[in-house]
Amino acid sequence: MDHPGADGARRIGPYTLLAWQNTVGGNDVFTARTADGRLVTVTVVRPELAADPAFRDRFRAALEAARPLSGAFLAPVVDAGTDAPVPWLATEFSAGLPLRQVVDRHGPLPEPALRFLTDGLARALAVLHAAGTVHGEVSPDSVLLTMGGPRITALGIGGAAGGPASAPTDDILDLGATVVFAATGGEPDAGAVPESLREVIGGCLYPEPPDRPTAEQLVDYLRRQDLPTPQGSWLPQAVTGDLAAAAAAAGSAVGSTAAHGSGQGLVPPPPMVAVGTGVSRRKLLIGLAGGAAVLGGGAVALALSGDSSPATGGPAAGGAGGPGATTRPASPSAGRSTPAPSASPSATDGPEPIVLSAPDAAKAWSRAGKHAPTCLEASDKVVMLVTDTATSFLDAATGKSVFPALNTTRDSAATSLTHPTAYADGVFYLLCDTPDASGLLAAFDAASGKAKWATEMAAIESRSRDQTTMYVGNYVAVAGNTVYVCGTLLVLDGEFSARSATPGYIRAFDAATGKGLWTVKGTDINNVLVPPSGTRLLATSAVPGQQSARVQMIDAGRKGARGWKASVADDAFYFSTGWPLTCYAAGMFLFAGGKGDTLFAVDAATGREKWKQRFEARSGDLVRIGAPFSSLDGTTVYVPVGADLVALATSDGTPRWVARLEGASDSGGSNLFNASLRVSGRSAQCSSDTVFATDSAKTLWAIDAATGRARWRYRDPGQPDVGFLWTVGGDRVFVASHLTMTALAAHTR
C-alpha cells in the first residue's frame, strides 16, 4: 500500500487504507476507513498522471461535474484530493465485486443478467452525459456488481485521464466492449452476445462514433420491450452467494449502498430485450421516439398444500427438524392438497385472491424539515426522527416538535441489512454517534425526550498489527428487560473468501441501565430474530454456495447458550444480516425451509414441528417465500410470496385470505411485495387490525387484517430512488421522503 506522498504506507488523505480491491485504468482502488469508522472506496491516481499538470485541471473539472450526481447505478463522490501530492478520489462504498473478478471466477453471465447489466450501465451513463461529463474508463474493472445491480465506480478518474478528452460516444463504445466481455468471458466476439442484445451491442461498437446510440436511446430501447421478467436475483445463485458474503463481511458499508438504490438485494430487472425480438439499428436510433411501453406483469399463481403426516426429518428432508420425535396436529387440509389461492377454476376450496385496489390515503399531517431522516421509530404518541445532524421528537398527532433536539446522529440510513432503532415500553433505542463518541447504543425516554443512558460499544478489537476485528451493528431489538444488538464481525486482515462462513454476534444489555450482560459470537450467528417477549432467540446461518443453512435457538436466559438446531435445505439467504428473515408467534418460530417453498412452524422451546405449509406455483415456476411476519396478538402469520400476501392461522397454518398485487413494478417488471424479496428490511408491519406493506411499485398498502381488503394506498411521486422510510406507531403510519414527514391514519382515507 505504499504510495509516494501518502501519509504513511497505510493512509492517504484522511483515510486509512484497509485492503487493495483492484486496478481501474492503472489506478489502484482500495477499501478505506474514515476517522469515524465508515467505509469508503478510495482510488489513488497512478504516478505518471499525478505528475501531469494538465491532468489535474481535467481531474478538477471532472469532479466538479461528478460531485452532485447520484443514481441507482453510480457510486457517488464523497471526497477528493485534487491538489494532493498523490491525487485521490473517495466514493461511497458499495458491497460488491468487480465484473472482471466475477466473470473470471464464474464464467460468462447468462442472458437475463446481461440485459440487466446493459440497462444499468446505460442508465448510469445517461446521468453522467446529461450533466455534461463522461466516465472515460467503463470497463470490467470499473463496473461493480452488487445485489441490486451494476454500479460504475471511479467517477472523474477515467474521464480525466491523460491523452485526448473522452466523449460520450467513447463511453458507449466501452459499454459495448464491457457487455461483450461479460457475455463471452473475455473473448472479443460480439457474435457470441445473445440474440436479444446482439444488435444493440453491435451498434455500440460501430467504428464511427456518430453512428453509435446515445445512453438515453439505449435506456429507451431496453425499456420499451414487452418481456417476461425473471424473478428473484438478477445474477446466478453462485454469484449472488459471493456478493451476499461480501456484503455481510463489509457490514456497515451496506447502508450507503442501499441508500442509493442497490440495497434492495433481490430485485427483478426492468423489462428488456427477449430472444427473437431484436430491433433494427435504424429503429433503435430513430424509431423509438414515441409510443407507450408495454410492461410485463402478472401475479404469482400459488397453490397451498398442507401435510398432516408426521415429519420424518429436518427441513433438509422436508420436515422442520429438531431433537426428539416430531408431531403435527391435523390441519383442515388433512393430508390433501389445498387448491391454489388464485382466480383459477380449480381454486374451489381455498380463499379466492383479493386483488388490491383502494383510494389514495388522506394525510393526517405533513411537515418539512431541514435534513433528510436516516432512521424512524414511533410509539402511539411520539415519533423519533434521526438525521445525520440530530435526533428530534415529534408529536404523533400533530407533527410538531415536542422535545429539544439531541446531538445523537446516524449518517447511514436504515436499509434492508441494517435496522438501528427499536421501541418498547416507553423507551426508544438507537445505534448512533455524537460529536465526541461513535458506536453508541443510546436509550431515550419517550415521555421526556431525555437520554436515559448511552453505552459506548467496543466496536474495534486489534488482535495484531495486521488484523483488526470490527463489531458492525446491524440490528437492535428489545425483549422484556433486555436490549440486543446483533451484527457482523468484520475481520480486516486483507483476506477474503466468498466461500467462507461469516461470523456474527449477539450482545445483550440491561434495558434499564445499558450495562452489558453477555456476548456470544460465531459463524452460526448471521440473521437473528428477537421475539418481543421471552428468552428464546432464533439465529440463522449459512455459507454462500452451500446447499443447506441452519436455524438455531439461542437461550438468552442462559446468557446466550446454544439450544436446539436444525438444518434447512436450499435456503441461500440465511446469512443475510439485519431485519429478521424469520418470525415468532404464539410460542412458535416460523421460517422458510424445504426448497424455500415451505413455511415451517416449530415449538420455540424444543424445535419440534407443529405444522408446515408448502406453496406451489401453478405455472411450475420455482417458488421462494419471503420473510414471514405475525400480527401483534400472534394469532395470524403473514407470508409474502411474490405478488401474493397470504394470511395463515398461527394455530395450524390454515389459509385465511390472499391479497394480490397487479400491474408493474417501478422498474417495469411484475409488481411484488417487498417483503417477498427476503432481504427487503422492515417492509411489512402490523397495527392492531391493519397490515401495512410496501410493493416494488413504491406503494404503501393498508390492508384490513380481518378481510385482506385494502383500506387505502399511499404513493409519493417525488420519493427517493430507493423509496421512502416508514414506520408504524399505534394506529398511524409515519413516512419520511426526502425532507418531508407525513402521517397517515390506519382507518382514514
Stockholm file with secondary structure:
# STOCKHOLM 1.0

chainA/1-749         MDHPGADGARRIGPYTLLAWQNTVGGNDVFTARTADGRLVTVTVVRPELAADPAFRDRFRAALEAARPLSGAFLAPVVDAGTDAPVPWLATEFSAGLPLRQVVDRHGPLPEPALRFLTDGLARALAVLHAAGTVHGEVSPDSVLLTMGGPRITALGIGGAAGGPASAPTDDILDLGATVVFAATGGEPDAGAVPESLREVIGGCLYPEPPDRPTAEQLVDYLRRQDLPTPQGSWLPQAVTGDLAAAAAAAGSAVGSTAAHGSGQGLVPPPPMVAVGTGVSRRKLLIGLAGGAAVLGGGAVALALSGDSSPATGGPAAGGAGGPGATTRPASPSAGRSTPAPSASPSATDGPEPIVLSAPDAAKAWSRAGKHAPTCLEASDKVVMLVTDTATSFLDAATGKSVFPALNTTRDSAATSLTHPTAYADGVFYLLCDTPDASGLLAAFDAASGKAKWATEMAAIESRSRDQTTMYVGNYVAVAGNTVYVCGTLLVLDGEFSARSATPGYIRAFDAATGKGLWTVKGTDINNVLVPPSGTRLLATSAVPGQQSARVQMIDAGRKGARGWKASVADDAFYFSTGWPLTCYAAGMFLFAGGKGDTLFAVDAATGREKWKQRFEARSGDLVRIGAPFSSLDGTTVYVPVGADLVALATSDGTPRWVARLEGASDSGGSNLFNASLRVSGRSAQCSSDTVFATDSAKTLWAIDAATGRARWRYRDPGQPDVGFLWTVGGDRVFVASHLTMTALAAHTR
#=GR chainA/1-749 SS CCCTTSSSTTEETTEEEEEEEEEETTEEEEEEECTTSCEEEEEECCHHHHTCHHHHHHHHHHHHHHTTCCCTTBCCEEEEETTSSSCEEEEECCCCEEHHHHHHHHCSCCHHHHHHHHHHHHHHHHHHHHTTCCCSCCSTTTEEEETTEEEECCTTTGGGCSSSCCCHHHHHHHHHHHHHHHHHTSCCCGGGSCHHHHHHHHHHTCSSGGGSCCHHHHHHHHHTCCCCCCCSCSSCHHHHHHHHHHHHHHGGGHHHHIIIIITTCSCCCCCCCCTTCCCCHHHHHHSCSSSCCCCCCCCCCEEEEECCSCCCSCGGGTSCCCSSCCCCCCCTTTTSEECCSSSSTTCSSSCCEEECCCCBCCEEEEEECSSCCSEEEECSSEEEEECSSCEEEEETTTCCEEEEEESCBCCSCCBTTBBCEEEETTEEEEEEBCSSCCSEEEEEETTTCCEEEEEECCCEEEEETTEEEEEEEEEEEEETTEEEEEEEEEEESSCCCTTSCCCEEEEEEETTTCCEEEEEEETTCSEEECCSSSSEEEEEEECTTCSEEEEEEEEGGGTSEEEEEEEEETCTTTTCCSSCSSEEETTEEEEEETTTTEEEEEETTTCCEEEEEEEEETTCCCCCCCCCEECTTSSEEEEEETTEEEEEETTTCCEEEEEECCSBCTTSSBCCBGGGGSSCCSCEEECSSEEEEEBTTSEEEEEETTTCCEEEEEECTTCCTTCCEEEEETTEEEEEETTEEEEEETTCC
#=GC SS_cons         CCCTTSSSTTEETTEEEEEEEEEETTEEEEEEECTTSCEEEEEECCHHHHTCHHHHHHHHHHHHHHTTCCCTTBCCEEEEETTSSSCEEEEECCCCEEHHHHHHHHCSCCHHHHHHHHHHHHHHHHHHHHTTCCCSCCSTTTEEEETTEEEECCTTTGGGCSSSCCCHHHHHHHHHHHHHHHHHTSCCCGGGSCHHHHHHHHHHTCSSGGGSCCHHHHHHHHHTCCCCCCCSCSSCHHHHHHHHHHHHHHGGGHHHHIIIIITTCSCCCCCCCCTTCCCCHHHHHHSCSSSCCCCCCCCCCEEEEECCSCCCSCGGGTSCCCSSCCCCCCCTTTTSEECCSSSSTTCSSSCCEEECCCCBCCEEEEEECSSCCSEEEECSSEEEEECSSCEEEEETTTCCEEEEEESCBCCSCCBTTBBCEEEETTEEEEEEBCSSCCSEEEEEETTTCCEEEEEECCCEEEEETTEEEEEEEEEEEEETTEEEEEEEEEEESSCCCTTSCCCEEEEEEETTTCCEEEEEEETTCSEEECCSSSSEEEEEEECTTCSEEEEEEEEGGGTSEEEEEEEEETCTTTTCCSSCSSEEETTEEEEEETTTTEEEEEETTTCCEEEEEEEEETTCCCCCCCCCEECTTSSEEEEEETTEEEEEETTTCCEEEEEECCSBCTTSSBCCBGGGGSSCCSCEEECSSEEEEEBTTSEEEEEETTTCCEEEEEECTTCCTTCCEEEEETTEEEEEETTEEEEEETTCC
//
